[in-house]
Amino acid sequence: MKALVSSLLAAVLSSACLASLQAAEPPSQTRKPVTLIVPQAAGGANDAIARILAQKLAEQTGTQWIVDNRPGAGGNIGTALAARAKADGQTLLLTVNSAHVINPALYRNTGFDPVRDFEPVTPVATAGYVLVANPSFPASSVSELVAQARRQPGKIMIGSAGNGTLNHLIGEMLGKAAGIDMVHVPYKGAAAAVTDLLSGQVQVSVQSLPSAIAFIGSGKLRVLGVVNESRVAALPNVPTIGETIPGFGSTPWYGVLAPAGTPQAIVTRLHREIATALATPDTVEKLASKGCEPFTSSPAAFAELIAADLPRWSKIVRESGATID
């Protein structure tokens, strides 16, 4: 009888341990769909990166990865939604630094805490950003744009993906650094801004290379300068804005975060899966075709990057004078 009881107890304990391990298993083992919330509209850099990554992760893990665009309020709506998701690794946030570390300095209430509400998994990429113009616009360089804007203050219209987005803030920073006054025209997403730029409704715009590279290649848009601190591989002959306006430059990062409370075992496995996907040659090639480069780190290093960026961008926002009601 004692032997029977011991055997039954061992079976129960084994079953409980198995259930516990299964509950802690990340998406690639449970085979449940994984949702990547992208807090920007389709057509922008974050969307392009998310779709490349989701496709590769689906192939790699045998799990469906769904890109769910939730734009609005400069990324606050989608980010707040991700913060409230169940902490089981099935719903993740793929965001850009503007929404995560810049918005807290721009908005009175973002609806989320960038540190307390999330478990950093890994950064995934950096993207090239460019200042582009309609070909009919007379300026063909940053210096010519500055000269034109000084001759016609308040006349040049600069389109963005919306109030509080990265290209909006970079435009504000450019105006401040160059001492020029341009009229900001916000749109509901990068694609809408590019559409009006192509038609000449606005003259210039700061855009991610994923949003603009095809139009640059076809001659439908003219590049005036690269926003990043260094020249980008996709446009090696295009100078940075900082080469004309010393000290100006910003390299946007994109990263994956899980809701706070996600078990460490899931965070670790997600990090490993994503890092593996980003290291494959076809993923590197697809990102490069969009003007992006893979960028990974440990969850701890990503947390440190976020913690360092929050005060740095808060200072930049204050100095630029940019605010969002």
N, C-alpha and C positions, 0 to 999 in steps of 0.2 A: 504493500500500500504506500509506504514511504517513497519507494522508487517511482510509483505511478504519479504521486503528488509532485515529486521533484521534476519529473519529465514534463508534466503539464505546466508547472511554473516556468520552466525553462522555455517552453514553447510560447507562453504568453509574453515573457520578457523579450524573446527574440522578435515576436510580432510587433511589440511596442517599439522596439529599437528600429525595426525596419520602417514602421510608419513615421517615426521621428526623422529618419534619414531622408525618406521620400519627401516629407514636408519641407525639408531644408534644401532639397535638390533644386538647382536653377532650371530655367526654362528648357534648356537643351536636353534635359533628362526627362522632364515631365511631359514634353511634347505639346504643352498648351501654347496657344499663340502668344506672342510677346508684342505689346504695343509700344511704339516709340512716339511719344507726344512731341511734336515739333511746334513751338509756339510762334511760328511765322507762317505766312501764306505759301502756297506752292509756287515754285519758280525762282526762289531765292537760294542763296548758298546753303543755308541750313537744310532746306528741303532736298537739294541735290545730294549733299553729303549723306543725309539720312537714307535716301533711296539706294545709293550705292552700298552703304553699309548693311542695310536691311536685306538686300538681295544676297550679298555674300554670306551673311550670318544664316540665312535660310538654307543656303546650299551646304554650309559647313555643319550646321546643327541638326538639320532635318526638321526644324521647327519653323512655323510661319511667323514672320516678323512684319508687323503692320505699321505703316507710317500714318499717323493721325495728325493732320495739320489743324492747329487751334490758334489762329492768329487773333490779335487784338490787344490794344493798350500797350504797344511796344513789346509784346511778349509776356505781359503779366498774366493774361487770361489763361493761356496754356500752361504756364509755369505753376500758377496756383492750383490748377486742376491736377497736375502731376504730383504736387505736394500732398494732395488729399487722397491719392490713390492708395490702394492696399499695398502694404510693404512686403510683397511676396516675389518680387522680381519679374512679374508679368507686365507691369506698366512702368516704363522708364521715360526720362526726359532727355531729349537731345537738343541742347540749347547753345546759344551763342553768348559770348562774354557780355555783350551789350545788355541782353535781357537779364542776365544773372548778377553781374557785378556793377553795372552802370545804372540800371533802373532804380535801385534803392536810393541813389543820390538825386534822381530826377523826379520821382513820384513821392507824394506824401504817404500813400498807402499802396504797396504793390500787391498785397494779398498773400505774400509769402515771405519767409525769412530765408535768405540765400544760404545760410549755414545750418541753422537748427532744423530746417524742414527737409534736408537732403543728405544722402550718403553719396559722396563722390565716387564714381567708378573709374573713369579715365577720360582725359581729353582725347579727341579722335582726329582732329585736323586743324590746320590753319588755312586761311584762304587769302588770296590776293584781293585787294580792294583798289578800285581805280576811280579817278575823276574823269568822266566821259562827257562828251558834248555832241549835239547834233552837228553833222557835217556843214550845215549852213551857218553855224555860229562862227564869227570871224576869228576867234582865238584858237590857236593850235598848240598852245603850251600853257603851263601854269602862270608864267610871267605875263603872257599876253592876256590871260583871263583877268589877272589882277589889274593890269592897266585898263582893260575894258570896263571892269567894275568901278574903278575909280573915276573914269570919265562919265559913267552912267550909274551913279549910286541908286540902289533900290529898283533897278530896271531888269536885272538878270534874274530869271526864275530858276531855282534849283529844286528838282524833285527828289523825294525820298520815299521809302517804303512805309512811312507813317511816323507820327509823332513819337519820339523816344527811341526809334530804331537806331541802329549803329550808323547807317549812312546819314541820318538826320543829324546825329551828334557830331559826326566827323565834318559835315558841312558847316555846322556852327563853329567848330574848332578852327576850320579853315578861314572862315570869315573873321574870327577874332585874331588869328595869327597874322593874316595878311592885311588886316585893317580895312576890310571891304564889307559892303552891305548888299546881300543878295536876298531875294524874296523866297522863303521856304514854302514849297507846295507839297503837302503830305498826301500820300496815296494809300490804298489798302493793299499793301504788298509791293514787292520789288517788280513783279511782272507788269503791274498797272503803271508804275512809274516809268519803266522802260518803254512801254507802248506810247505814252505821251511824249517821251523824249524823242523817239523815232519819228513821230509826226510833227515835232517842232512846237508842241504846246508848252514845253519847258525847254530851256536852252542847255542846261547842264545837270548832272546828277552824280552823286557818289554811289557806285554800284559794286557788288561783289563780282569777281570774274565769272563764277558760274552763271550769273544773271546776264552778263554782257559779252562774254568772250566770243560767242557765235556772231554777234552783230559787229564786233570789232574786226573779226576776221573777214567779214563780207564787206567792210567799208561803210556799213550803215551807221556806225558810231565812231567818233574820233577820241582817242585816249589823250588826255592832257597830262596826266601824271599818275604815279602809283602811290597809294596811301601808305603802304607798309614801310617799315623802317629801312628795309633793303629791297632792291629790285627783285622781281619775281621771275621764276624760271620760265613761265609761260610767255612773258613779254620782256626778254632780257635787255632789249635796246631802249625801253621806255624808262626815263628817269623817275626817281621818286619825287614827291612834292617837297620832301625835306632837302633835296638838292637845290631847290629854289628858295624855300623858306626854312632856314636852318632850325633844327629842333623839332620840326613837325614830323609825325609818323605814328602809326598804330598798326599792329598786326593782330587781327581778330583770331580768337580761338573758339573751337566748338568742342563740346564735351557731353558725356553721358552721365546722368545722375539718377539715383534711385530714391524713392521716398525714405524719409528718416525711419529707422527701425528695421530696415531690410537686414536679414541675418548676414553676418560677415561671410559665411560660406557661399552665399549666393553672390554677394558683391565680388568675392575673389574669383568665382567661376566666370561671372560676366566679364570681368576684366581680362581674364585669360582668353576667353572666346573672342572678344573684340580686338585685343592686341594681335591675336593670330590672324584674324580677318584682315586687319590693316597691313599686315606684313606680306600678304600675298601679292605677287607681281601684277595680277590683273586689277586688284583694288587700287594699288599705287598708280597704275596707268589710267584707270578711270578717274581717279581724283585729280591727277595731273591734267587730264583733258578739260577739267573744269577750273583749272587754276588753283588747285588745292594741294596740300601736302599732308601725309599722315603725321600725327603728333600724339604720342602716348606717354603715359607716366603711370606710376603706381597710384592707387587711391589716396594714399597719404600725401604724396607729392602734389596731386591734383587739389587736395584740400588746402595745402599750403599756398598754391597758386591763387586760389579763390580768396583766401584770407589776405594775401598780399595785394591783390588787385582791388579789393573793395575800398581801402583808404586812398589808393593811388588814383583811381578813377573819380572818387568823390572830390579830390582836390582839382582834377582836370575839369570836372563839371562846374565847380564853383568858379574857377578861373575863366571858363568859356562863357559863363553867364547863361547857359542853356537851362531851361526849366520846362516842366510839363504841368499843366493845371490838373 
